[in-house]
């Protein structure tokens, strides 16, 4: 049984998270990168996989598709006073990824969050690669990649701790982004993590629209 792992806050405002609004006048841009926590529609908490530019010059990022639908508002978990910093341009339920278009006036894109640096997008991890992820809930964890268990060319499994809120988190080999966190099997931090390959996501995104031609910062 797969468990998709967006975290739905019962009372986001009470926790001081995701207070969607215009933001403070003159507020400094918010640093955002792969591993940053995001709050969607003042309710769902997930993790940004990566941020960069598409071929139309838009500042965009990727996260798990089950975190929100097209038009959903995005707030920085760490800097909620900045208000809405982006919106879901679209969400792909089949591959479980979404593209966020960010407001350049409110966001400073960065390539390092915590212990994770993203320099490029690469091919899926293979057994016995060691992969690591940077999630808003469990931070930096690493484990053994099992590879493409079913030969689907869509997802990679790994023995890596993930829980609710880590959805969308970047999965890297060194500084190469290879997949994003989407789910776990059976039990959090015990069952394998399952994530959509970034090469598959890029192939889909490159068919046109927001996110086509994406390159990380």
Secondary structure, 3 states (H helix, E strand, C coil): CEEECCEECCCCHHHCCCCCCCCCCCCCCEEECCCCEEEECCCEEEECCEEEECCCCCEEEEEEHHHCCCCCEEEECCCHHHCEEEEEEEEECCCCEEEEEECCCCEEECCEECCEECCEECCCCCCCCEEEEEECCCEEEEEEEEECCCCCCCEEEEECCCCCCCCCCEEEECCEEEEEEEEEECCCCCCCEEEEEHHHHHHHHCCCCCCCCCEEC
